[in-house]
């Protein structure tokens, strides 16, 4: 956050709801996930805005690695920050490795940050 403030950078927060829809029960769970992601992005946006950082957010559905790369392409991103590692097993923990494997599409530096649980 300090780096973004000191360089007057704009920050794009991206929340991705995974697209695994197989039944009505999973649709309900995904809607719950979408609401939780939206709330987390709003909370994060307020924290950044309080420091004077220009923040926008996007919530989308899809495969996380694809959506991250698409958002980077469409929004002139210069750096991608990703959480790395977690005490809670998650499909999203695979995303950093998947993005780094996309060397042909990867045009931006990627910084892997330990998640709060992993520290």
C-alpha positions, 0 to 999 in steps of 0.5 A: 500500500505504501508503494502505491501511495508513494508512486501515485499508482492506481490499484485494480482489485479483482475478485473472481468467482470460480465457474464450477456450476453443476447443481442448484446447491452449488449455484447458491454457494457461488452466490454466497462466495460472490457476496463475500468477495464483493464485501471483501473488495469494498472493505479493501477499497475503503482501506486504500482510499483512506490512504489516498490511493485511486482504487477500482474493483471488478468482480467477475466469474470464470477461471481465476488465472484466465480472468486475472490475465484478461483483466491485466490485458484490458486495464493496462496493468503494470504489476500483478500481486497474488497471495501465495500459500494458505493454511486453508486448502483452496483451488485458488492456491493453484493460481500463481503457478498457473499464471507463471506457466503462461509465460507466452501471455505474461507481459507483467511482473508478478509478485507473490505475497504470503497470505496472512494465514501462511505467515 
